[in-house]
Amino acid sequence: MTERHIILGVTGGIAVYKAADLCSRLVSAGFQVRVVMTPSAVKLISPKIFLTLSNHDVLTDLFTEHEAKPEHVHLATWGDALVVAPCTANFIGKYASGIADEPLSTTALTFWGPVLLAPAMNDNMWASPILQENLAKVVRVLGARTVGPETGHLACGTTGKGRMSEPADILAAVQAMFA
Ligand SMILES: Cc1cc2nc3c(=O)[nH]c(=O)nc-3n(C[C@H](O)[C@H](O)[C@H](O)COP(=O)(O)O)c2cc1C
C-alpha cells in the first residue's frame, strides 16, 4: 500500500499537547505527516516539536515560502487527508465561512479531500448554537467528519463536553477513513 499523506492542522486550543502525541502516533503508524499551525497554536507550543516528530518543515507563515508554488497549495495537493486536532471553535467558524487568513484556514479551503476534525473547547463554547450551526455546516456542505469531543475534566476547571478525544482514538478514526 502506498504511504498515505496526512496534513495535521494544529489550532490554538489547550489540547495542543495531545497533538504532539497524535503526530508521533501517525508517523509510527506509517503515515507521512506535514503539520500546519495557526498563529495561536504557535503561541501555545513550539513548531520545533512537530518538526522533529514529523521530520518535515512545519507551515506557520503563509508569506515565508521559498518555493515558487505557495506552500498551502502544494500541501493541499500533497495531502490524502486533513486532520485538525485540536480543532478550535474559531477554526470551525472560519472553515464554515470560507475564511482563509492564516496557513491552516487557507490550506483547508484549498484542500478537497477527506477532512477529520477533533473539536476541543470549553463546554459552553461547545454548546453554543453558533458553534453547532457552523459544525453542522462543514459536515453537511463539505462532508467533514468529526471525532469527539468527549465529556470529562476540562482545562478551565469544569467537567463537561468539550475534551478532545485521545490521540489513540483520533488515530483509529484516521485509519478508518482509509479502510
Ligand atoms: C490558554 C488558552 C487556551 C485555549 N483553549 C482553547 C480551546 O481549547 N478551544 C478553543 O476553541 N479555544 C481555545 N482558546 C481560544 C483560542 O486560542 C482563540 O479562539 C484563538 O483565536 C484560536 O485561533 P485559531 O483557531 O486560529 O487557532 C484558548 C486560548 C488560550 C489563551
The ligand as an SDF file (V2000), in Angstrom:
LIG
                    3D

 31 33  0  0  0  0  0  0  0  0999 V2000
   -4.5450   29.1260   27.1320 C   0  0  0  0  0  0  0  0  0  0  0  0
   -5.6370   29.1550   26.1040 C   0  0  0  0  0  0  0  0  0  0  0  0
   -6.3430   28.0010   25.8510 C   0  0  0  0  0  0  0  0  0  0  0  0
   -7.3490   27.9890   24.8830 C   0  0  0  0  0  0  0  0  0  0  0  0
   -8.0110   26.8320   24.6400 N   0  0  0  0  0  0  0  0  0  0  0  0
   -8.9850   26.8080   23.7050 C   0  0  0  0  0  0  0  0  0  0  0  0
   -9.6520   25.5910   23.4130 C   0  0  0  0  0  0  0  0  0  0  0  0
   -9.3880   24.5360   23.9940 O   0  0  0  0  0  0  0  0  0  0  0  0
  -10.5930   25.6190   22.4300 N   0  0  0  0  0  0  0  0  0  0  0  0
  -10.9260   26.7480   21.7570 C   0  0  0  0  0  0  0  0  0  0  0  0
  -11.8070   26.6810   20.8970 O   0  0  0  0  0  0  0  0  0  0  0  0
  -10.3000   27.9160   22.0130 N   0  0  0  0  0  0  0  0  0  0  0  0
   -9.3400   27.9780   22.9580 C   0  0  0  0  0  0  0  0  0  0  0  0
   -8.6880   29.1470   23.2150 N   0  0  0  0  0  0  0  0  0  0  0  0
   -9.0460   30.3360   22.4530 C   0  0  0  0  0  0  0  0  0  0  0  0
   -8.3520   30.3120   21.0930 C   0  0  0  0  0  0  0  0  0  0  0  0
   -6.9380   30.2750   21.2650 O   0  0  0  0  0  0  0  0  0  0  0  0
   -8.7660   31.5500   20.2910 C   0  0  0  0  0  0  0  0  0  0  0  0
  -10.1350   31.4780   19.9620 O   0  0  0  0  0  0  0  0  0  0  0  0
   -7.9220   31.7050   19.0280 C   0  0  0  0  0  0  0  0  0  0  0  0
   -8.3660   32.8060   18.2940 O   0  0  0  0  0  0  0  0  0  0  0  0
   -7.9770   30.4520   18.1630 C   0  0  0  0  0  0  0  0  0  0  0  0
   -7.2520   30.6750   16.9910 O   0  0  0  0  0  0  0  0  0  0  0  0
   -7.0640   29.5220   15.9140 P   0  0  0  0  0  0  0  0  0  0  0  0
   -8.3810   28.8630   15.7210 O   0  0  0  0  0  0  0  0  0  0  0  0
   -6.6240   30.2500   14.6840 O   0  0  0  0  0  0  0  0  0  0  0  0
   -6.0000   28.6290   16.4180 O   0  0  0  0  0  0  0  0  0  0  0  0
   -7.6810   29.1770   24.1780 C   0  0  0  0  0  0  0  0  0  0  0  0
   -6.9710   30.3390   24.4670 C   0  0  0  0  0  0  0  0  0  0  0  0
   -5.9830   30.3320   25.4230 C   0  0  0  0  0  0  0  0  0  0  0  0
   -5.2430   31.6250   25.7140 C   0  0  0  0  0  0  0  0  0  0  0  0
  1  2  1  0
  2  3  1  0
  2 30  2  0
  3  4  2  0
  4  5  1  0
  4 28  1  0
  5  6  2  0
  6  7  1  0
  6 13  1  0
  7  8  2  0
  7  9  1  0
  9 10  1  0
 10 11  2  0
 10 12  1  0
 12 13  2  0
 13 14  1  0
 14 15  1  0
 14 28  1  0
 15 16  1  0
 16 17  1  0
 16 18  1  0
 18 19  1  0
 18 20  1  0
 20 21  1  0
 20 22  1  0
 22 23  1  0
 23 24  1  0
 24 25  2  0
 24 26  1  0
 24 27  1  0
 28 29  2  0
 29 30  1  0
 30 31  1  0
M  END
$$$$
